[in-house]
Amino acid sequence: MAKIKFIPIESLLEMQENNEDFKLVEVLKEQSYGEGHIPGAINIPVDNLKDEAPKQLKKTDKIVVYCASYQCHASTNAAKILLEMGYKNTIDFKGGKKTWIDQGFELER
C-alpha cells in the first residue's frame, strides 16, 4: 500500500501561492463545510468518498485532503481510501481548519 504523505501549512500555502494545480478537499460532513472551509476547497465527506471521488476527481489529480485538526482522523482515513482507490498523488494536510485559523487565515463561507 502507498504511504500517506503529510504536509505542513507552509507547503499548502506554497502550492497555493505558486498556483499549483491541485484539488483541495475537505472531508468533513456538509454542515461543517458550510460553516466555513479553506478557500477553494471542495467538500467530499469521508463517508461518501468511494461514491463521489470518481465523479469529482481524476486519478491524475494532485489531491490535498484536510479535516478539522491534528486530533481529527478523517483526513488520514480519506487519504488511505483515496490511495487504495488509485489516487496516487494524495496528500494529507493534517493540521486542517484549526491550523489554518490559528495562523490567522480566514475561512470561506
PyMOL commands that set and color helices and strands:
alter all, ss='L'
color gray80, all
select helices_A, chain A and resi 9-17+30-34+46-56+74-84+96-102
alter helices_A, ss='H'
color red, helices_A
select strands_A, chain A and resi 5-6+23-26+42-43+63-66+90-93
alter strands_A, ss='S'
color yellow, strands_A
deselect
rebuild
show_as cartoon
